[in-house]
């Protein structure tokens, strides 16, 4: 079976349907100048933004925190951790909170005078100075500002003879470097910086409130533990000035280490004070016993004891020594118990008695919570939830200490009673020993006990003093504060990337909006999807009369149209081709005139008949007189008297005068006779008819046509008109309906040429 061109034209593209990404890509290629302009504007905006936006830098430092609560004995550490008395992670979390505390940041603000900021005004932005500031204001006391004044800005102008003027809205001061000026916020010492001032610049000194400044830098500070396995803390600060940020972190860490060392020294001093008070008491007791022994010997003139007495007394002394030692421990425990109950807010010495690991861990935990409580109290009130939680923890641990001490006292009482029973048995054997000798040995035994206790206290005093002298801060710096080389905001690469993407997506967005709100035919693809009639040709936009058919793209498009047309009507003679459209200005007259010229160039006899009797355009377009079809229909003159020749190329019959009844005129016998005569005289009769959808003229003329060319115009024909075209094609209202797409947009800007 032979395949005709009409069958080919009816067949839609067999390839896959373009998705939205491909569609937008094609639109971008077609609108590349707008994409280029959009991208250029977005990049220009990005560069202006990067140029005048003040960058923000991140300063980072890491410190290693020493965990003094962890012992070297793994078994002991496990016991304490199981009892909930010690946790390395808890200690790190505490140090993190201390570093984030308002107390430390407030001291940094006061040390560095961060509530004063010197800046220089530029044409567009104001730049903060820190180490490059030519003028410094050092307040003797923290400046006091009212809420309405925060922040207070002073303008500084350098004058001759090394003087400068500090001015506000309604007052000013002229001072020299080294002077003390009384500002409304307080007294300040004026000094010059390391950089010489530029007299062409305007400097500003901004004074902020202490509370606001502390809050500002506290919000910019981030402190976190690296992970749960190590005792390393990472400290980060964001600031507009990297040098200033490094100075803040350095001072913050220095203050933290200083405070931690002071806390350790305070505990050591409290322990030494406790030892000294007990040492004085024991020393007086030893001196009293020595004097008592000396007087006893002198008054009773005692000699050496017998061997039997010595052995008995030795055994008795052993038991009595243990009993006295236990009694001493009981006294110390009672003293410590009273100390715990009375000294509610003081650290407890941990190296005197009760050396059990659990008890020592409890004391360490108590001291740690006390220190946290004192630090928290400086920044918060007693009603604060944190203070209430710490007070509860202190009370709980104090009760735990009391239970430990009372339990130990019970144990010592049992041991003491056992030793007393053994001592009584020995004393019964010593009843034969003279009373005087027994009294002497009692004094000697008591003296030995007191001397041993005195020696023990002296040893602890020395150990605690050495420990205090060797106290080190609670941590050490691993990485000194250092600012990143590149700012974290704005990110140059991301900003440029966003500008490039915006430059591309803004046109895409506009094109998408245009497509959404567009009610007209937008593309060849849409035409093929909605109208199943064959597409016989595509014509690009051209304004004006028929042109010389050279080698330009539009001429080639009409040649393609001519070839397709000849292939469709092959075998027929004297073809009548009806050219119509859905409404005016879709280009049917343009297509008709240029199709006639193209057919003429192929050697065909062609005539163009303008049957648009309502709005004739052919005569005006070709510059011919208007005597035509309507005149012929109402006269008896021969048809050839109304035929004109356009530029010796093809024949034309214009519409003539506009009749009052064009539809009836078309149905007249004279029009039927005219069409018959034209078919006999010409190879092609091209009828330019009125719009098909507006009037009935095109339907009446279709009875004479062998082929209908329906002209639609891209970006002009309404989409709803495509439904009418499809309906006409399905109902065969127009013979052999084919579509011509006028004002077509080329998808790709390619071309071709032949040459030697």
Long-range contacts (C-beta under 8 A, 24 or more apart in sequence): 4-567, 4-568, 5-564, 5-567, 5-568, 6-534, 6-568, 6-736, 6-738, 9-534, 9-535, 9-536, 9-564, 9-738, 10-532, 10-533, 10-534, 12-528, 13-528, 18-525, 24-508, 24-511, 24-512, 26-747, 27-508, 27-511, 28-504, 28-507, 28-508, 29-748, 30-745, 30-747, 31-507, 31-511, 34-507, 35-503, 35-504, 35-507, 38-502, 38-503, 38-504, 38-506, 38-507, 39-499, 39-500, 39-503, 39-504, 40-503, 41-503, 42-499, 42-500, 42-502, 42-503, 42-506, 43-496, 43-499, 43-500, 43-503, 45-499, 46-495, 46-496, 46-498, 46-499, 49-490, 49-495, 50-490, 50-492, 50-495, 52-124, 52-125, 53-490, 54-125, 54-127, 54-128, 54-240, 55-240, 55-487, 55-489, 55-490, 56-238, 56-239, 56-240, 56-487, 56-488, 56-489, 57-238, 57-239, 57-240, 57-241, 57-242, 57-245, 57-483, 57-484, 57-487, 57-488, 58-236, 58-237, 58-238, 58-245, 58-483, 58-484, 58-488, 59-236, 59-237, 59-238, 59-239, 59-242, 59-245, 59-246, 59-248, 59-249, 59-481, 59-482, 59-483, 59-484, 60-234, 60-235, 60-236, 60-479, 60-481, 60-482, 60-484, 61-234, 61-235, 61-236, 61-249, 61-253, 61-477, 61-479, 61-480, 61-481, 61-482, 62-226, 62-232, 62-233, 62-234, 62-235, 62-477, 62-478, 62-479, 63-232, 63-233, 63-235, 63-253, 63-475, 63-476, 63-477, 63-478, 64-231, 64-232, 64-475, 64-476, 64-478, 65-91, 65-92, 65-95, 65-231, 65-232, 65-233, 65-474, 65-475, 66-231, 66-472, 66-474, 66-475, 66-476, 67-91, 67-92, 67-231, 68-364, 68-474, 69-361, 69-364, 69-365, 69-368, 71-357, 73-357, 76-357, 79-357, 79-358, 80-357, 80-358, 80-361, 83-358, 83-361, 85-358, 85-361, 85-362, 85-365, 86-361, 86-364, 86-365, 88-231, 89-225, 89-228, 91-231, 91-368, 92-225, 92-231, 92-233, 93-225, 94-368, 94-372, 95-233, 95-474, 95-475, 96-223, 96-224, 96-225, 96-233, 97-372, 98-256, 98-259, 98-260, 98-372, 98-375, 99-223, 99-233, 99-235, 99-252, 99-256, 100-218, 100-221, 100-223, 101-375, 101-376, 101-379, 102-214, 102-218, 102-379, 103-375, 103-378, 103-379, 104-252, 104-255, 104-256, 104-259, 105-214, 105-217, 105-218, 105-221, 105-252, 106-210, 106-214, 107-255, 108-217, 108-248, 108-251, 108-252, 108-255, 109-210, 109-213, 109-214, 109-217, 110-142, 110-210, 111-251, 111-255, 112-247, 112-248, 112-251, 113-137, 113-138, 113-139, 114-213, 114-217, 114-248, 115-139, 115-142, 115-143, 115-207, 115-208, 115-209, 115-210, 115-213, 116-143, 116-205, 116-206, 116-207, 116-208, 117-205, 117-206, 117-208, 118-156, 118-193, 118-203, 118-204, 118-205, 118-206, 119-203, 119-204, 119-206, 120-201, 120-202, 120-203, 120-204, 121-201, 121-202, 121-203, 121-204, 126-204, 128-240, 128-241, 128-244, 129-193, 129-195, 129-203, 130-241, 130-243, 130-244, 130-247, 131-193, 131-194, 131-243, 131-244, 132-193, 132-194, 132-195, 133-193, 133-195, 134-158, 134-192, 134-193, 134-195, 134-196, 134-197, 134-198, 134-203, 135-164, 135-190, 135-191, 135-192, 135-193, 135-197, 135-203, 135-205, 136-190, 136-191, 136-192, 136-193, 137-188, 137-189, 137-190, 137-205, 137-207, 138-188, 138-189, 138-191, 139-185, 139-186, 139-187, 139-188, 140-180, 140-186, 140-187, 140-188, 140-189, 141-186, 141-187, 142-186, 142-210, 143-183, 143-185, 143-186, 143-188, 143-207, 143-209, 143-210, 144-185, 144-186, 145-185, 145-207, 145-208, 145-209, 149-184, 149-185, 150-208, 150-209, 150-212, 151-206, 151-207, 151-208, 151-209, 151-212, 152-184, 152-185, 152-206, 152-207, 153-204, 153-205, 153-206, 153-207, 154-183, 154-204, 154-205, 154-206, 154-207, 155-202, 155-203, 155-204, 155-205, 156-203, 156-204, 156-205, 157-202, 157-203, 158-197, 158-199, 158-203, 164-190, 164-197, 166-190, 166-205, 183-207, 217-248, 221-252, 232-478, 233-475, 235-481, 237-481, 238-488, 242-483, 242-484, 243-483, 245-481, 245-483, 246-481, 246-482, 246-483, 249-481, 250-480, 250-481, 253-477, 253-481, 256-474, 256-475, 257-473, 257-474, 257-475, 257-476, 258-473, 259-375, 260-473, 260-474, 260-475, 261-471, 261-472, 261-473, 261-474, 263-371, 263-474, 264-468, 264-471, 264-474, 265-468, 265-471, 266-347, 267-347, 267-349, 267-367, 268-464, 268-467, 268-468, 268-471, 269-468, 270-346, 270-347, 270-348, 270-349, 271-349, 271-350, 271-351, 271-352, 271-464, 272-461, 272-464, 272-465, 272-468, 274-339, 274-349, 274-352, 275-349, 275-352, 275-457, 275-460, 275-461, 275-464, 276-461, 278-332, 278-335, 278-352, 278-457, 279-454, 279-457, 279-458, 279-461, 282-450, 282-453, 282-454, 282-457, 283-454, 285-450, 286-447, 286-450, 286-451, 286-454, 289-443, 289-446, 289-447, 289-450, 290-447, 292-443, 293-440, 293-443, 293-444, 293-447, 296-439, 296-440, 296-443, 297-440, 300-436, 300-440, 302-436, 302-437, 302-440, 305-437, 305-441, 309-430, 309-433, 309-437, 312-426, 312-429, 312-430, 312-433, 313-430, 313-433, 313-441, 315-426, 316-423, 316-426, 316-427, 316-430, 316-441, 317-441, 317-445, 317-448, 319-419, 319-422, 319-423, 319-426, 320-419, 320-423, 320-445, 321-445, 321-448, 321-449, 322-415, 322-419, 323-416, 323-419, 323-420, 323-423, 324-445, 324-446, 324-449, 325-449, 325-452, 326-412, 326-415, 326-416, 326-419, 327-416, 328-449, 328-453, 329-353, 329-408, 329-412, 330-409, 330-412, 330-413, 330-416, 333-405, 333-408, 333-409, 333-412, 334-409, 336-405, 337-402, 337-405, 337-406, 337-409, 340-398, 340-401, 340-402, 340-405, 341-402, 344-394, 344-398, 345-370, 345-373, 345-374, 346-370, 347-371, 348-401, 351-460, 351-463, 351-464, 352-460, 354-404, 354-405, 354-408, 358-404, 359-401, 359-404, 359-408, 362-397, 362-400, 362-401, 362-404, 363-401, 365-397, 366-394, 366-397, 366-398, 366-401, 369-393, 369-394, 369-397, 370-394, 519-718, 519-719, 519-720, 520-715, 520-716, 520-717, 520-718, 520-719, 521-712, 521-713, 521-714, 521-715, 521-716, 521-717, 521-718, 521-719, 521-722, 522-714, 522-715, 523-714, 523-745, 524-714, 524-741, 524-744, 526-719, 526-722, 527-712, 527-722, 527-739, 527-741, 530-719, 530-722, 530-723, 530-726, 531-722, 531-725, 531-726, 531-729, 531-739, 532-726, 532-729, 532-730, 533-710, 533-725, 533-726, 533-729, 533-737, 533-738, 533-739, 534-738, 534-739, 535-738, 535-739, 535-740, 535-741, 536-561, 536-564, 536-565, 536-568, 536-709, 536-738, 536-739, 536-740, 537-561, 537-564, 537-740, 537-741, 538-740, 538-741, 538-744, 539-587, 539-590, 539-591, 539-740, 539-741, 539-742, 539-743, 539-744, 540-743, 540-744, 540-745, 540-746, 541-742, 541-743, 542-590, 545-593, 545-621, 545-622, 545-623, 546-593, 546-594, 546-596, 546-597, 546-622, 546-646, 547-594, 549-597, 549-598, 549-601, 551-753, 553-746, 553-751, 555-598, 558-594, 558-595, 558-597, 558-598, 559-598, 561-595, 561-598, 561-740, 562-595, 562-598, 562-599, 562-602, 565-595, 565-707, 565-709, 566-602, 568-707, 568-736, 568-738, 569-706, 569-707, 572-706, 573-683, 574-679, 574-680, 574-682, 574-683, 574-685, 575-683, 575-684, 575-685, 575-706, 575-707, 576-675, 576-678, 576-679, 576-685, 576-687, 576-704, 576-705, 576-706, 576-707, 577-684, 577-685, 577-686, 577-687, 577-705, 577-706, 577-707, 577-708, 577-709, 578-687, 578-689, 578-698, 578-701, 578-702, 578-704, 578-705, 578-707, 578-708, 578-709, 578-734, 578-735, 579-686, 579-687, 579-688, 579-689, 579-708, 579-709, 579-711, 580-689, 580-690, 580-691, 580-692, 580-698, 580-708, 580-709, 580-710, 580-711, 580-734, 581-691, 581-692, 581-710, 581-711, 581-712, 581-713, 581-717, 582-691, 582-692, 582-693, 582-694, 582-710, 582-712, 582-717, 582-718, 582-721, 582-724, 582-725, 583-691, 583-693, 583-694, 583-717, 583-721, 584-615, 584-691, 584-694, 585-713, 585-716, 586-691, 586-711, 586-712, 586-713, 586-716, 586-717, 586-742, 587-711, 587-713, 587-742, 587-743, 588-688, 588-689, 588-711, 589-617, 589-618, 589-621, 589-688, 590-621, 590-742, 591-709, 591-711, 591-740, 591-742, 592-618, 592-686, 592-688, 593-618, 593-621, 593-622, 595-686, 595-709, 596-649, 596-650, 596-684, 596-686, 597-649, 597-650, 599-650, 599-683, 599-684, 599-686, 600-649, 600-650, 604-683, 604-684, 605-651, 605-681, 605-682, 605-683, 605-684, 606-650, 606-651, 606-682, 606-683, 606-684, 606-686, 607-643, 607-650, 607-651, 607-652, 607-653, 607-678, 607-681, 607-682, 607-684, 607-685, 607-686, 608-646, 608-650, 608-651, 608-652, 608-653, 608-686, 608-688, 609-652, 609-653, 609-674, 609-678, 609-685, 609-686, 609-687, 609-688, 610-652, 610-653, 610-654, 610-655, 610-688, 611-655, 611-666, 611-687, 611-688, 611-689, 611-690, 611-697, 611-701, 612-655, 612-688, 612-689, 612-690, 612-697, 613-655, 613-656, 613-658, 613-659, 613-662, 613-665, 613-666, 613-690, 613-697, 614-658, 614-662, 614-690, 614-695, 614-697, 615-690, 616-654, 616-655, 616-656, 616-658, 617-688, 618-652, 618-654, 618-655, 618-688, 619-654, 619-655, 622-646, 622-652, 624-652, 624-654, 625-654, 626-654, 626-655, 626-656, 626-657, 627-654, 627-656, 628-653, 628-654, 628-655, 628-656, 629-653, 629-654, 629-655, 629-656, 629-671, 629-674, 630-655, 630-656, 630-657, 630-658, 630-659, 630-662, 630-665, 631-656, 631-657, 632-656, 632-670, 632-674, 633-659, 633-665, 633-668, 633-670, 633-671, 633-674, 634-659, 634-665, 639-673, 639-674, 639-677, 639-678, 651-682, 662-690, 662-695, 662-697, 663-695, 663-696, 663-697, 663-700, 666-697, 666-700, 666-701, 667-700, 672-704, 675-704, 692-724, 692-728, 692-734, 693-721, 693-724, 698-734, 699-733, 699-734, 702-733, 702-734, 702-735, 705-734, 705-735, 706-735, 706-736, 707-735, 707-736, 707-738, 708-734, 708-735, 708-736, 708-737, 708-738, 709-738, 709-739, 709-740, 710-734, 710-737, 710-738, 710-739, 710-740, 711-740, 711-742, 712-739, 712-740, 712-741, 712-742, 713-741, 713-742, 713-743, 714-741, 714-742, 714-743, 714-744, 714-745, 715-743, 715-745, 716-743
